[in-house]
């Protein structure tokens, strides 16, 4: 989803170079030391590059320090979503697209005074990229052939009515309001 949002952003700013680094997401919002490897290197993505460090401008750095200073630390994602929505317009002025919870219709055209656009968030909604679905399906295909020891499983999946299920519990386990639902 993050890649898809970056591609949609690139569509609205075609002369801009789009650079991604997903490590920052894990260091700031998720407060973990987990380093998110460049998993996109295994797919046929185009026009984006991975960069080790993010080049914040001084105004971006200052506004993010303020934003992160007051960011809700507890697991209440509804409170976090409200906080993010309050900050969206301010962050956009600085070329900062920080949004983890829910959907927000961003202004995707980069302000002329902003040097670098910085993305941080999940952007987990197909509403962010309705016009480029076909392009994404083409690009998010594996670069490398299926490994020999996986071919039998791939054949089974392709030749049966298969369903993939992902059970996510991590951040929901501790939230009392959600625990009963999940």
C-alpha positions, 0 to 999 in steps of 0.5 A: 500500500505504501508503494501504491500511494508513492506511485499515485503521488508520482503520477501527480508530480511527474517531474519529481524523483520519488525516493522511499525508505520504509525504515522510518515508519518502524522507528517513529510510529511503531517504536521498534528497532525492526529494520524494514528491508527493501522488499520492493527489490524483488518486484518489477517496480519502476521509477522509484529508488530506495535511499538509506536516509531521509533528507528532511528540510529544517522546517520539515524536521521541526514540524515533525518534532512537534507532531511526534512530541504530542503523538498519542503513545497508547494503543488507542488507534481511534485517538491516533486517527483523530490526532493525525486528521488534525495535523494533515493540512499542516503537514501537507504544507511541508510536503509531509504525508503522515497518516496511519489510520483510516483514509484521508483525501490528500492534496497530492500536488507538491507545494512549490516551496517544498523540496522533498516529499516525505511519506510515512504511514500505512495508506491501507486503502485502495481509495489512494490509487484508483487510477493506477490499479492496472499499472500496480498489478503489472509492477508488483509481480516477482522479478525472479522465477518461482524456486524449485521447492515452491513449484508444487505448492504454487501448482496446488494454489493455481489449480484449486479454489485457494484462499489466503488468510492472514491473522493480525493480532499484534496491536489489537491484543492490548486494546480493550475496545477491539479485543472482543471483535478480533 
